[in-house]
Amino acid sequence: MDLKSEKAQALTKKQVFEELKEYIDEQVQVAQRKCMDEENFQLPAFSEFQAYQRGIQKALTKLYNLLP
């Protein structure tokens, strides 16, 4: 959902936080799936790729925990 749309403008603060939490959770799951994707195991720099994905997960999790 575009948080600048008319529909989003009608949301309460709690609803906006829930939308953000849902989005962040989805992005963490995407990063987790990328780490386990068999094609990525063949990357020459797999360890760097995995470290990057883990960094994304950690940053998003910290952001998620900051939201009420």
DOVOTI-57783 format. One record per residue (C-alpha): x, y, z; residue in three letters; residue number from 1. Coordinates in nm, 3 decimals. Example, Ala and Ser with C-alpha at 12.3 -4.5 7.8 and 13.67 -1.06 7.14 Angstrom:
2
+---------+---------+---------+-----+-----+
|      xx |      yy |      zz | res |   n |
+---------+---------+---------+-----+-----+
|   1.230 |  -0.450 |   0.780 | ala |   1 |
|   1.367 |  -0.106 |   0.714 | ser |   2 |
+---------+---------+---------+-----+-----+
END
This chain:
68
+---------+---------+---------+-----+-----+
|      xx |      yy |      zz | res |   n |
+---------+---------+---------+-----+-----+
|   0.000 |   0.000 |   0.000 | met |   1 |
|   0.123 |   0.346 |  -0.084 | asp |   2 |
|   0.113 |   0.534 |   0.246 | leu |   3 |
|   0.059 |   0.861 |   0.057 | lys |   4 |
|  -0.265 |   0.746 |  -0.106 | ser |   5 |
|  -0.609 |   0.865 |   0.005 | glu |   6 |
|  -0.685 |   0.525 |   0.152 | lys |   7 |
|  -0.367 |   0.537 |   0.358 | ala |   8 |
|  -0.439 |   0.890 |   0.475 | gln |   9 |
|  -0.750 |   0.755 |   0.647 | ala |  10 |
|  -0.553 |   0.500 |   0.848 | leu |  11 |
|  -0.491 |   0.543 |   1.216 | thr |  12 |
|  -0.137 |   0.552 |   1.352 | lys |  13 |
|  -0.179 |   0.199 |   1.481 | lys |  14 |
|  -0.287 |   0.076 |   1.138 | gln |  15 |
|   0.013 |   0.246 |   0.975 | val |  16 |
|   0.247 |   0.076 |   1.221 | phe |  17 |
|   0.082 |  -0.258 |   1.148 | glu |  18 |
|   0.129 |  -0.203 |   0.772 | glu |  19 |
|   0.495 |  -0.119 |   0.829 | leu |  20 |
|   0.547 |  -0.423 |   1.050 | lys |  21 |
|   0.386 |  -0.648 |   0.792 | glu |  22 |
|   0.608 |  -0.507 |   0.515 | tyr |  23 |
|   0.925 |  -0.540 |   0.724 | ile |  24 |
|   0.835 |  -0.897 |   0.817 | asp |  25 |
|   0.784 |  -0.983 |   0.448 | glu |  26 |
|   1.124 |  -0.835 |   0.361 | gln |  27 |
|   1.296 |  -1.036 |   0.635 | val |  28 |
|   1.136 |  -1.351 |   0.496 | gln |  29 |
|   1.253 |  -1.263 |   0.144 | val |  30 |
|   1.611 |  -1.220 |   0.268 | ala |  31 |
|   1.589 |  -1.555 |   0.451 | gln |  32 |
|   1.465 |  -1.730 |   0.137 | arg |  33 |
|   1.749 |  -1.578 |  -0.066 | lys |  34 |
|   2.001 |  -1.725 |   0.179 | cys |  35 |
|   1.852 |  -2.070 |   0.132 | met |  36 |
|   1.803 |  -2.054 |  -0.245 | asp |  37 |
|   2.008 |  -2.335 |  -0.398 | glu |  38 |
|   2.112 |  -2.122 |  -0.696 | glu |  39 |
|   2.286 |  -1.877 |  -0.463 | asn |  40 |
|   2.505 |  -2.155 |  -0.320 | phe |  41 |
|   2.682 |  -2.155 |  -0.657 | gln |  42 |
|   2.783 |  -1.788 |  -0.633 | leu |  43 |
|   3.161 |  -1.738 |  -0.628 | pro |  44 |
|   3.122 |  -1.494 |  -0.338 | ala |  45 |
|   2.849 |  -1.682 |  -0.153 | phe |  46 |
|   2.984 |  -1.596 |   0.192 | ser |  47 |
|   2.972 |  -1.223 |   0.113 | glu |  48 |
|   2.623 |  -1.260 |  -0.032 | phe |  49 |
|   2.507 |  -1.445 |   0.278 | gln |  50 |
|   2.665 |  -1.187 |   0.510 | ala |  51 |
|   2.488 |  -0.909 |   0.320 | tyr |  52 |
|   2.151 |  -1.085 |   0.346 | gln |  53 |
|   2.204 |  -1.149 |   0.718 | arg |  54 |
|   2.287 |  -0.779 |   0.763 | gly |  55 |
|   1.962 |  -0.686 |   0.592 | ile |  56 |
|   1.771 |  -0.924 |   0.818 | gln |  57 |
|   1.935 |  -0.784 |   1.130 | lys |  58 |
|   1.870 |  -0.421 |   1.031 | ala |  59 |
|   1.507 |  -0.491 |   0.945 | leu |  60 |
|   1.456 |  -0.683 |   1.269 | thr |  61 |
|   1.595 |  -0.391 |   1.470 | lys |  62 |
|   1.362 |  -0.154 |   1.285 | leu |  63 |
|   1.068 |  -0.390 |   1.346 | tyr |  64 |
|   1.146 |  -0.396 |   1.718 | asn |  65 |
|   1.145 |  -0.017 |   1.735 | leu |  66 |
|   0.786 |   0.004 |   1.615 | leu |  67 |
|   0.517 |  -0.001 |   1.883 | pro |  68 |
+---------+---------+---------+-----+-----+
END
